[in-house]
Amino acid sequence: MERTVTFHRIYEDAIPPLRSDKAALGTLPSAAFQYCEPVRTASAFGWNIFPPRDIRLLWDGVDIFFHDEDEWCSFSSIHLDSEFMDYWDAHAPEDLQGCAPPFLTNIFVPGVIQIWSGYLVSSAPDWSVMIGPIANVPESKSYACYEGIVETDVFKPCPLFINIRLLATDREIFIPRDKPLFQVRPIRRDCYADSSLIHEEYVGLGPRTEDGGGMSQQDWDGYRSTIRRTDPTEETRDVGSYAAARRKRAKQEQAQD
């Protein structure tokens, strides 16, 4: 089977990508983990990516400072270390020597920086990667991750970055190396194409007609199968039936492949 996404770990000290798990790094309430299959599925969709080293930042509302070698310094871009730069130059083609991806970049938007993971990423034909916050894990009050989609089937291997917006001012913002920072998910290009976003809308609950209307008999039958009734004597849908149906469907599709 062809790999959908390929990670190139070019900074050897970077922590390997962590396959996302259904417990959202252990943060999901037990009831959600046990009964809410949509939350479990979203939590497990993708890989969690770590920063390549500890990051200490300070933002005063205008300027951003990075803590390095026991002092705070302003910056436009910072590379990981001289050892990595030597390693890059020893292996890169002559025209790319000195062109290693920067570790931190202070971009033109106030309070926004770009963090490189130490990885390059590529994907199979017609697949892209969606980069953003970790699903269902509470975000920090000090910073927030932006979301983006990169067509890494063509622009590959692409440096795997995340853009973050700093939220806290006049206090240290610490981003630890051993805690996942963002999530990478594979997504087919046709999923976000304009042709996939054409939608249809019906209005009201009246009978469906050729001129419009609301709900057909098929709609009502489908709705009936998705709900749980408050009266237990009328309940026909077992707890966890959605999860069971989803797993059965997945097994059937795997068998067909």
C-alpha positions in Angstrom: 0.0 0.0 0.0 1.3 3.4 -0.9 2.2 5.7 1.9 -0.1 8.7 2.1 2.4 11.0 4.0 6.2 10.8 4.3 8.1 12.6 7.1 11.8 13.3 6.5 13.5 13.8 9.9 16.5 16.0 8.9 17.1 17.3 12.4 18.1 14.0 14.0 17.3 15.1 17.6 13.7 15.9 16.7 11.1 13.7 18.4 9.4 11.3 15.9 5.8 12.1 14.9 3.3 10.6 17.3 0.3 8.9 15.8 -2.7 10.7 17.2 -4.7 8.7 19.7 -8.4 8.4 20.4 -8.0 9.7 23.9 -6.6 13.1 22.7 -3.3 12.6 24.6 -5.3 11.3 27.6 -7.3 14.5 28.0 -10.8 13.3 27.0 -13.3 12.7 29.7 -14.0 9.0 30.3 -17.6 9.3 29.1 -16.5 11.0 25.8 -13.8 8.4 25.2 -16.2 5.5 25.9 -19.4 6.7 24.1 -18.6 9.6 21.6 -17.1 7.9 18.5 -17.0 11.2 16.5 -14.7 12.7 19.1 -12.6 9.6 19.2 -12.3 9.5 15.4 -11.3 13.2 15.1 -8.8 12.8 17.9 -7.1 9.9 16.2 -6.9 11.4 12.8 -3.3 12.3 12.0 0.0 12.7 13.7 1.1 14.9 16.6 4.3 16.9 16.0 6.7 18.2 18.6 8.9 21.3 18.6 12.6 20.4 18.0 13.7 22.0 21.2 12.4 24.0 24.2 11.2 27.5 23.2 11.1 30.5 25.5 9.5 33.6 24.1 8.5 37.0 25.4 6.1 39.4 23.7 5.5 42.9 24.9 2.7 43.6 22.4 5.1 44.9 19.8 8.4 43.0 19.8 9.1 39.3 20.3 12.2 38.1 22.2 13.7 34.7 22.3 15.6 33.3 25.3 18.9 31.9 24.3 22.2 31.4 26.2 20.8 33.0 29.3 19.7 36.2 27.7 16.7 37.6 25.9 17.3 38.7 22.3 15.2 40.1 19.5 15.3 38.2 16.2 14.1 37.9 12.6 15.1 34.3 12.2 17.1 31.8 14.2 18.6 28.4 13.2 18.7 25.4 15.5 22.4 25.4 16.2 25.8 25.6 14.5 26.2 21.8 14.6 23.0 21.3 12.5 24.1 24.0 10.1 27.4 22.2 9.6 25.6 19.0 9.1 23.3 20.6 6.5 26.2 22.2 4.6 28.1 18.9 4.6 25.3 17.1 2.8 23.3 19.8 0.8 24.1 20.5 -2.8 26.4 23.5 -3.3 23.6 25.9 -4.3 21.6 25.0 -1.1 24.4 25.3 1.4 23.5 27.9 4.0 19.8 27.5 3.1 18.7 25.2 5.9 15.2 26.0 7.2 15.2 28.5 10.1 14.0 27.1 13.5 12.1 30.3 14.4 11.0 33.1 12.1 9.5 36.4 13.3 7.2 37.1 10.3 5.6 40.4 9.3 2.4 40.0 11.3 2.8 41.4 14.9 2.8 38.7 17.5 3.0 35.8 15.0 6.0 33.5 14.6 6.8 30.4 12.6 8.2 27.3 14.2 10.0 24.6 12.2 9.6 21.1 13.4 12.9 19.7 12.2 11.1 17.7 9.5 10.3 17.9 5.8 7.0 16.4 4.6 5.7 15.1 1.4 2.5 13.2 0.3 1.2 10.9 -2.3 -0.3 12.2 -5.6 -3.6 14.1 -5.0 -3.0 14.2 -1.2 -2.2 17.3 0.8 -1.5 17.8 4.5 -3.6 20.0 6.8 -1.6 21.5 9.7 -3.2 23.0 12.8 -4.1 22.6 16.5 -4.3 19.2 18.0 -7.9 18.0 17.9 -9.9 18.1 21.2 -6.9 19.1 23.3 -7.4 22.4 25.1 -5.1 25.1 23.7 -2.7 27.1 25.7 -3.8 30.5 26.9 -0.4 31.8 25.9 -0.5 31.0 22.2 -2.7 29.6 19.5 -1.9 27.6 16.4 -3.1 28.7 12.9 -4.4 26.1 10.4 -3.2 25.7 6.9 -3.3 23.2 4.0 -0.2 22.6 1.9 -0.2 20.6 -1.3 2.8 18.5 -0.5 2.2 16.2 -3.4 3.7 18.9 -5.6 5.6 21.2 -3.2 7.7 18.4 -1.7 9.5 17.7 0.4 8.3 20.9 2.2 9.6 22.1 5.5 7.0 21.2 8.1 6.2 24.5 9.9 3.4 25.8 12.2 2.5 29.4 12.6 1.5 30.4 16.1 -0.1 33.6 17.4 1.2 34.8 20.8 -1.6 35.7 23.2 0.2 36.6 26.4 2.2 39.8 26.9 4.9 40.7 29.4 5.4 37.2 30.7 7.4 34.2 29.5 5.8 31.9 27.0 7.2 28.4 27.4 6.8 25.8 24.6 8.3 22.5 25.8 10.1 20.1 23.5 8.4 17.0 25.0 4.8 18.2 24.5 3.1 17.9 21.0 2.6 21.3 19.5 0.4 20.7 16.4 -1.3 18.0 14.4 -0.8 17.0 10.7 -3.7 15.3 8.9 -3.8 13.9 5.3 -6.6 15.3 3.1 -7.3 14.6 -0.5 -7.3 17.7 -2.7 -10.8 17.1 -4.1 -12.1 17.3 -0.5 -11.5 21.1 -0.4 -12.0 21.8 -4.1 -14.9 24.2 -4.9 -16.7 21.3 -6.6 -16.8 19.5 -3.3 -18.3 22.5 -1.5 -21.5 22.7 -3.6 -24.4 22.3 -1.2 -28.1 21.9 -1.2 -30.6 23.4 1.2 -34.2 22.5 2.2 -36.3 24.7 4.3 -39.0 23.7 6.9 -40.5 20.5 8.0 -43.3 20.2 5.4 -43.5 17.4 2.8 -40.8 17.5 0.1 -42.1 18.5 -3.3 -40.5 19.2 -6.7 -40.6 22.9 -5.8 -38.7 22.4 -2.6 -40.2 21.8 0.8 -38.6 20.3 3.9 -38.5 16.6 4.9 -39.2 13.5 2.8 -40.2 10.2 4.3 -36.7 8.9 3.7 -35.4 11.9 5.7 -37.7 11.1 8.6 -36.7 7.5 8.5 -33.0 8.4 8.5 -33.5 10.9 11.4 -35.3 8.3 13.4 -32.3 6.0 13.1 -29.9 8.6 14.5 -31.6 9.6 17.7 -32.1 8.1 21.1 -35.6 8.4 22.7 -36.2 9.7 26.2 -38.9 7.0 26.7 -37.0 3.7 27.3 -40.0 1.7 26.2 -39.7 3.2 22.8 -36.0 3.1 22.5 -34.7 1.1 19.5 -31.2 2.4 19.3 -28.5 0.8 21.6 -25.9 2.9 23.3 -22.8 2.8 21.1 -24.6 1.8 18.0 -23.0 4.5 15.9 -19.5 3.3 17.0 -20.4 -0.3 16.2 -21.8 0.6 12.8 -18.8 2.6 12.0 -16.4 -0.2 12.9 -18.4 -2.7 10.9 -18.4 -0.4 7.9 -14.6 0.0 8.2 -14.0 -3.7 8.4 -16.2 -4.3 5.3 -14.3 -1.6 3.3 -11.0 -3.1 4.4 -12.1 -6.6 3.3 -13.1 -5.1 -0.2 -9.6 -3.6 -0.5 
